C-alpha cells in the first residue's frame, strides 16, 4: 500500500490542467500496519524502496496475509514526475 497522504494521480492531473495548481488532494491516511493487525494480518512499514523486493518475498513466505505500507509522503512530486500521463507526455 502506497502511503503518500495525497491523491497523487488527481493532484498530477490538476497541476497539469490548471497551470500548476491543485486543491483538496492532501489527506490523512490511516496507519496501515495497525489496520492490518486489527484484521489479524501481518503488517510492516518502510520508506526504503530498495527493501521492497525482500519484504514482498518475506510476506509471500508467511502464512496468512501481509500488508506492506510504503511511506512516500515526501515523494509525491517525484512519483507524479515519473508517470508520463500525469505530466503531459
Rosetta blueprint (number, residue, H / E / L):
1 X L
2 X E
3 X E
4 X L
5 X L
6 X E
7 X L
8 X H
9 X H
10 X H
11 X H
12 X H
13 X H
14 X H
15 X H
16 X H
17 X H
18 X L
19 X L
20 X L
21 X L
22 X L
23 X L
24 X L
25 X L
26 X E
27 X L
28 X L
29 X L
30 X L
31 X L
32 X H
33 X H
34 X H
35 X H
36 X H
37 X H
38 X H
39 X L
40 X L
41 X L
42 X E
43 X E
44 X E
45 X E
46 X E
47 X L
48 X L
49 X H
50 X H
51 X H
52 X H
53 X H
54 X H
55 X H
56 X H
57 X H
58 X H
59 X H
60 X H
61 X H
62 X L
63 X L
64 X L
65 X L
66 X E
67 X E
68 X E
69 X E
70 X E
71 X E
72 X L
73 X H
74 X H
75 X H
76 X H
77 X H
78 X H
79 X H
80 X H
81 X H
82 X L
83 X L
84 X H
85 X H
86 X H
87 X L
88 X L
89 X L
